[in-house]
Amino acid sequence: MNAAPDPLATRAPAGTEDLAARFAKEFGGAPDGIWQAPGRVNLIGEHTDYNEGFVLPFAIDRTARVAVRVRPDSAVRLLSTYGDQGVVGTTLDSLRPGSAKGWTKYPLGVMWALKQRGIDVPGVDLLLDSNVPLGAGLSSSHAIECAVISALNELTGAGLDAEEMVLATQRAENEFVGAPTGIMDQSASLRGSEGHAVFLDCRDQNARLVPFETQPADLLMLVIDTKVSHSHADGGYASRRASCELGAEVLGVKALRDVQVDDLEEASGLLDEVTFRRVRHVVTENDRVLQTVELLASEGPAAIGALLDASHASMRDDFEISCPELDLAVDTARGSGAIGARMTGGGFGGAAIALTPVGQEQAVRDAVVKAFADAGYKAPDIFTVSPAAGARRIA
């Protein structure tokens, strides 16, 4: 029994020659270059980034690619290989927060954010190709942004380093797109490395690579896309962030990063029940990230299953960002042989991950598909991901 395939998750990205040929056909000439940036899976550390805490994502082998050519004027022409939307045209001078819709708001947001930094952004023709699944919590939007900012950073000679590009794309998300996200997704996409996760301190952007190779341990990482759509710009994400800010204010700290597990008993007497549970998730999740980093270094990926399980329980019960489909995916995967599973991403839908012994892969796949069918849910899309390289020029 197999899940219905997702057209993005199952197709390989266009080859550079094919993408260049499509660009030439649509825009009447060769691109100046092609850049790609990966989506990401967050291994552990959810909703800790905007609380100045710790996260442990890894870039995945699903990418957004952009072929770009600088124009002699301020016009911007955008086209995606996915769907039949046609070329979208605008100008740099017309870019305002909230002025763009659909996928175009991500590249246009990056252009706007770079202009806000005083960078002389030229008009461009841009062709996007992506096989990062949409709405699955794998950061398809940030993959687009990181590919675009990598291209524009080179084409303009801006010379931005990784930290500056992270902050520029965060500004694009927060102010242009209207999604109150942190810096985790961009950091994974820009700083990822094959066979590694990115251990990121979201307070000072200090990042280091942590070995995360599943194959030597006879494990693989399954992604279970529930097909439940989510949006970071909706009220659920924003309300959780507001609760965290309220908790930090009442506890008298700069951010929840400064609250330790031992402080939770005292915090419970100062906060209302809902705010306390939101705070407890962030505080314990930060601790789980640190434990995961230690275990990966000392024992390897086979040792982290219980932490993945505990993370999901915390997101389900304390932060309340799971949904029935995600819970079913996690519980079924664990019951069918996965050594640990959790929802990943901002929540309210999207995907779960299941760290699974190679020999149990088909059993987990079959059990999850059957469970979804029995529950009357849309068939999930299930596929493997591996830690991959970060954003770069490929042609």
C-alpha positions as CSV (number, residue, x, y, z in Angstrom):
1,M,0.0,0.0,0.0
2,N,1.5,3.3,-1.0
3,A,0.7,7.0,-0.4
4,A,-0.5,9.1,-3.3
5,P,2.6,11.0,-4.6
6,D,3.0,14.7,-4.2
7,P,4.1,16.2,-7.6
8,L,6.7,18.4,-5.9
9,A,8.1,15.8,-3.5
10,T,8.4,13.1,-6.1
11,R,10.0,15.0,-8.9
12,A,13.7,15.8,-9.3
13,P,14.5,19.5,-9.7
14,A,15.1,20.6,-13.2
15,G,18.6,20.1,-14.4
16,T,20.6,23.3,-15.0
17,E,20.6,22.9,-18.7
18,D,16.8,22.4,-18.8
19,L,16.2,25.3,-16.5
20,A,18.5,27.6,-18.6
21,A,16.7,26.4,-21.8
22,R,13.3,27.2,-20.3
23,F,14.6,30.6,-19.1
24,A,15.8,31.4,-22.6
25,K,12.5,30.4,-24.1
26,E,10.5,32.5,-21.7
27,F,12.7,35.5,-21.4
28,G,14.6,35.6,-24.7
29,G,18.1,35.1,-23.6
30,A,20.4,33.1,-21.3
31,P,20.3,33.7,-17.5
32,D,23.3,35.2,-15.7
33,G,23.4,32.2,-13.4
34,I,21.4,29.6,-11.5
35,W,21.4,29.3,-7.8
36,Q,19.8,26.8,-5.5
37,A,18.8,26.6,-1.8
38,P,17.4,23.7,0.1
39,G,14.4,23.3,2.3
40,R,14.9,22.1,5.8
41,V,13.8,19.6,8.4
42,N,14.0,20.7,12.0
43,L,15.3,17.7,13.8
44,I,14.4,19.3,17.2
45,G,13.8,22.8,18.6
46,E,10.4,24.1,17.7
47,H,9.3,27.7,18.4
48,T,12.5,28.3,20.3
49,D,14.1,30.4,17.6
50,Y,12.1,33.6,18.2
51,N,12.7,33.1,21.9
52,E,16.4,33.5,21.4
53,G,16.9,29.8,22.1
54,F,18.5,26.8,20.4
55,V,17.5,24.8,17.3
56,L,18.9,21.9,15.4
57,P,17.7,21.8,11.8
58,F,19.3,20.3,8.7
59,A,19.1,21.3,5.1
60,I,17.5,18.6,2.9
61,D,17.9,17.2,-0.5
62,R,14.8,19.1,-1.8
63,T,15.7,22.5,-3.3
64,A,14.4,25.7,-4.9
65,R,16.4,26.8,-7.9
66,V,16.3,30.2,-9.5
67,A,17.7,31.2,-12.9
68,V,18.2,35.0,-12.9
69,R,19.2,37.7,-15.3
70,V,19.8,41.3,-14.5
71,R,17.7,43.8,-16.5
72,P,18.7,47.3,-17.6
73,D,15.6,48.8,-16.0
74,S,13.6,48.5,-12.8
75,A,11.2,45.9,-14.1
76,V,10.8,42.5,-12.4
77,R,9.4,39.5,-14.3
78,L,8.8,36.3,-12.4
79,L,7.8,32.8,-13.6
80,S,7.5,29.4,-11.9
81,T,7.8,26.1,-13.6
82,Y,5.1,24.8,-11.2
83,G,1.5,25.3,-12.4
84,D,0.3,27.5,-15.2
85,Q,0.4,30.9,-13.6
86,G,2.3,32.8,-16.4
87,V,4.8,35.6,-16.0
88,V,4.1,38.0,-13.2
89,G,5.4,41.5,-13.8
90,T,6.0,44.4,-11.5
91,T,8.6,47.1,-10.7
92,L,11.0,47.6,-7.9
93,D,9.5,51.0,-7.1
94,S,6.1,49.4,-6.5
95,L,7.2,47.0,-3.8
96,R,5.4,47.5,-0.5
97,P,4.7,45.2,2.4
98,G,1.5,43.3,1.5
99,S,1.7,44.2,-2.2
100,A,2.5,40.7,-3.5
101,K,0.5,37.5,-3.4
102,G,1.3,33.8,-3.9
103,W,4.8,32.5,-4.3
104,T,6.0,35.9,-5.8
105,K,5.9,37.5,-2.4
106,Y,9.0,35.6,-1.4
107,P,11.5,36.7,-4.1
108,L,9.9,40.2,-4.1
109,G,10.2,40.4,-0.3
110,V,13.9,39.7,-0.6
111,M,14.3,42.4,-3.2
112,W,12.4,44.8,-0.9
113,A,14.5,43.9,2.1
114,L,17.8,44.4,0.2
115,K,16.6,47.8,-1.0
116,Q,15.8,48.7,2.7
117,R,19.4,47.9,3.5
118,G,20.5,50.5,0.9
119,I,21.6,47.9,-1.7
120,D,21.1,49.0,-5.3
121,V,18.9,46.1,-6.5
122,P,18.4,45.9,-10.3
123,G,15.4,44.8,-12.2
124,V,15.6,41.1,-13.0
125,D,14.0,38.2,-14.9
126,L,13.6,35.2,-12.7
127,L,12.5,31.6,-13.3
128,L,11.8,29.5,-10.2
129,D,11.9,25.7,-10.1
130,S,11.3,23.9,-6.8
131,N,10.7,20.4,-5.5
132,V,10.3,21.4,-1.8
133,P,6.7,20.3,-0.9
134,L,4.4,23.3,-0.3
135,G,2.8,23.7,3.1
136,A,4.5,20.7,4.6
137,G,6.6,22.5,7.2
138,L,9.8,22.0,5.2
139,S,10.3,25.7,4.6
140,S,9.6,25.9,0.9
141,S,9.2,29.7,1.2
142,H,12.6,30.1,2.8
143,A,14.2,27.9,0.2
144,I,13.0,30.4,-2.4
145,E,14.2,33.4,-0.4
146,C,17.6,31.9,0.2
147,A,18.1,31.0,-3.4
148,V,17.1,34.5,-4.4
149,I,19.2,36.3,-1.9
150,S,22.2,34.2,-2.8
151,A,21.7,35.2,-6.5
152,L,21.2,38.9,-5.8
153,N,24.1,39.0,-3.3
154,E,26.4,37.9,-6.0
155,L,24.9,39.8,-8.9
156,T,24.9,43.1,-7.0
157,G,28.3,42.6,-5.4
158,A,26.7,43.3,-2.1
159,G,29.1,41.0,-0.2
160,L,26.7,40.1,2.5
161,D,27.8,37.3,4.8
162,A,25.6,34.4,6.0
163,E,24.4,36.3,9.1
164,E,23.5,39.4,7.1
165,M,21.6,37.3,4.5
166,V,19.7,35.5,7.3
167,L,18.6,38.8,8.8
168,A,17.6,40.2,5.4
169,T,15.4,37.2,4.6
170,Q,13.9,37.4,8.1
171,R,13.0,41.0,7.5
172,A,11.4,40.0,4.2
173,E,9.3,37.4,6.0
174,N,8.4,39.6,9.0
175,E,7.7,42.9,7.3
176,F,7.0,42.2,3.6
177,V,5.3,38.8,3.8
178,G,3.8,39.4,7.2
179,A,4.9,36.1,8.9
180,P,6.4,36.6,12.4
181,T,9.1,33.9,11.9
182,G,12.5,33.6,13.5
183,I,15.9,32.9,11.9
184,M,16.0,29.1,11.9
185,D,14.8,28.2,8.5
186,Q,17.1,30.7,6.7
187,S,20.1,29.6,8.8
188,A,19.6,25.9,7.9
189,S,19.2,26.7,4.2
190,L,22.2,29.1,4.0
191,R,24.5,27.2,6.3
192,G,23.6,23.6,5.8
193,S,26.2,20.9,5.0
194,E,25.9,17.3,3.7
195,G,25.8,14.8,6.6
196,H,25.3,17.5,9.3
197,A,22.7,19.3,11.2
198,V,23.1,23.0,12.1
199,F,23.2,23.7,15.8
200,L,22.1,27.3,16.0
201,D,22.1,29.7,18.9
202,C,19.3,32.1,17.9
203,R,20.5,34.8,20.3
204,D,23.8,35.5,18.7
205,Q,23.5,33.5,15.5
206,N,26.5,31.4,16.5
207,A,26.2,28.2,14.4
208,R,28.2,25.0,14.3
209,L,27.8,21.8,12.3
210,V,26.9,18.6,14.2
211,P,27.4,15.3,12.5
212,F,24.0,13.7,11.7
213,E,24.5,10.7,9.4
214,T,21.7,8.1,9.6
215,Q,23.0,5.6,7.1
216,P,26.0,4.3,9.2
217,A,23.4,3.6,12.0
218,D,21.1,1.8,9.6
219,L,18.5,4.5,10.0
220,L,16.7,6.8,7.7
221,M,14.5,9.9,8.1
222,L,11.0,9.6,6.9
223,V,8.9,12.7,6.3
224,I,5.2,12.2,6.5
225,D,3.4,15.1,4.8
226,T,-0.1,15.1,6.2
227,K,-1.4,17.3,3.5
228,V,-3.0,19.5,6.1
229,S,-2.2,23.0,4.9
230,H,-0.8,25.6,7.3
231,S,0.3,29.2,7.1
232,H,2.8,31.0,9.4
233,A,1.0,34.3,8.7
234,D,-2.2,33.1,10.4
235,G,-3.3,33.8,13.9
236,G,-2.2,30.5,15.5
237,Y,1.5,31.2,15.1
238,A,1.3,34.8,16.1
239,S,-0.7,34.0,19.2
240,R,1.9,31.5,20.4
241,R,4.6,34.1,19.9
242,A,2.6,36.7,21.8
243,S,2.2,34.2,24.7
244,C,6.0,33.7,24.8
245,E,6.6,37.4,24.9
246,L,4.1,37.8,27.7
247,G,5.7,35.0,29.6
248,A,9.2,36.6,29.3
249,E,7.8,40.0,30.4
250,V,6.1,38.6,33.5
251,L,9.2,36.6,34.4
252,G,11.4,39.6,34.0
253,V,13.7,38.1,31.4
254,K,14.9,39.3,28.0
255,A,13.6,36.1,26.3
256,L,12.5,32.7,27.4
257,R,16.0,31.5,26.5
258,D,17.0,32.9,30.0
259,V,14.5,30.6,31.8
260,Q,15.9,27.2,32.9
261,V,14.0,24.0,33.6
262,D,14.7,24.5,37.3
263,D,12.9,27.8,37.2
264,L,9.6,26.3,36.0
265,E,8.2,25.5,39.4
266,E,8.5,29.2,40.4
267,A,7.1,30.3,37.0
268,S,4.0,28.2,37.5
269,G,2.9,30.5,40.3
270,L,3.5,33.7,38.3
271,L,1.8,32.8,35.0
272,D,-1.8,31.9,34.0
273,E,-2.2,28.3,33.0
274,V,-2.0,28.7,29.3
275,T,0.9,31.1,29.3
276,F,2.8,28.7,31.7
277,R,2.3,25.8,29.4
278,R,3.6,27.8,26.4
279,V,6.6,28.8,28.5
280,R,7.2,25.2,29.7
281,H,7.3,24.0,26.1
282,V,10.0,26.5,25.1
283,V,12.1,25.9,28.2
284,T,12.0,22.2,28.0
285,E,12.5,22.2,24.2
286,N,15.7,24.2,24.6
287,D,16.9,21.6,27.0
288,R,16.0,18.8,24.6
289,V,18.0,20.5,21.8
290,L,21.1,20.6,24.1
291,Q,20.6,17.0,25.1
292,T,20.2,15.9,21.4
293,V,23.5,17.7,20.4
294,E,25.3,15.9,23.2
295,L,23.8,12.5,22.3
296,L,24.6,12.8,18.6
297,A,28.2,13.5,19.6
298,S,28.6,10.8,22.1
299,E,26.3,8.0,20.9
300,G,24.9,8.9,17.5
301,P,21.4,9.2,16.0
302,A,20.1,5.9,17.4
303,A,20.1,7.5,20.9
304,I,17.8,10.5,20.3
305,G,14.5,8.7,19.7
306,A,13.1,9.4,23.2
307,L,13.8,13.1,22.8
308,L,12.0,13.3,19.5
309,D,9.0,11.7,21.2
310,A,9.1,14.1,24.2
311,S,9.3,17.0,21.8
312,H,6.1,16.0,20.1
313,A,4.2,15.5,23.3
314,S,5.3,18.9,24.4
315,M,4.1,20.5,21.2
316,R,0.8,18.6,21.3
317,D,0.0,19.2,25.0
318,D,1.8,22.4,26.1
319,F,2.1,24.4,22.9
320,E,-1.0,23.0,21.3
321,I,0.2,23.3,17.7
322,S,-0.3,19.7,16.6
323,C,-3.5,18.3,14.9
324,P,-5.2,14.9,14.7
325,E,-3.4,14.0,11.5
326,L,0.0,14.8,12.9
327,D,-0.7,12.9,16.1
328,L,-1.9,9.9,14.1
329,A,1.2,10.0,11.9
330,V,3.5,10.2,14.9
331,D,1.7,7.5,17.0
332,T,1.4,5.1,14.0
333,A,5.1,5.5,13.0
334,R,6.2,4.8,16.6
335,G,3.9,1.8,16.8
336,S,5.3,0.4,13.6
337,G,9.0,0.5,14.3
338,A,10.2,4.1,14.2
339,I,12.6,4.8,17.1
340,G,11.3,8.4,17.5
341,A,8.9,10.7,15.8
342,R,7.6,14.2,16.1
343,M,5.8,16.9,14.1
344,T,8.2,19.4,12.5
345,G,7.8,23.0,11.5
346,G,5.5,25.7,12.8
347,G,2.5,23.4,13.4
348,F,-1.2,23.5,12.7
349,G,-0.6,21.0,9.9
350,G,2.4,20.1,7.7
351,A,4.7,17.2,8.3
352,A,5.9,14.8,10.9
353,I,9.3,13.1,10.9
354,A,10.1,9.6,11.9
355,L,13.6,8.3,12.6
356,T,13.3,4.7,11.3
357,P,15.4,1.6,11.0
358,V,16.1,0.8,7.4
359,G,14.4,-2.5,7.7
360,Q,11.2,-1.0,9.1
361,E,10.7,1.6,6.4
362,Q,8.0,-0.2,4.5
363,A,6.2,-1.3,7.6
364,V,6.0,2.3,8.8
365,R,4.9,3.6,5.4
366,D,2.2,1.0,5.0
367,A,0.9,1.4,8.6
368,V,0.6,5.2,8.3
369,V,-1.2,5.1,4.9
370,K,-3.6,2.5,6.3
371,A,-4.2,4.5,9.5
372,F,-5.0,7.7,7.5
373,A,-7.4,5.8,5.2
374,D,-9.1,4.2,8.1
375,A,-9.6,7.6,9.7
376,G,-11.0,9.1,6.5
377,Y,-8.0,11.5,6.1
378,K,-6.4,12.5,2.8
379,A,-3.6,10.1,1.8
380,P,-0.3,11.4,3.2
381,D,2.9,11.7,1.1
382,I,5.8,9.9,2.6
383,F,9.4,10.2,1.5
384,T,12.9,10.2,2.8
385,V,15.3,13.1,3.3
386,S,19.0,13.4,3.9
387,P,21.1,16.2,5.3
388,A,22.3,18.2,2.3
389,A,24.5,21.1,1.3
390,G,23.3,24.7,1.8
391,A,22.6,27.5,-0.7
392,R,25.0,27.9,-3.5
393,R,25.5,28.8,-7.2
394,I,25.2,25.8,-9.5
395,A,25.6,27.3,-12.9
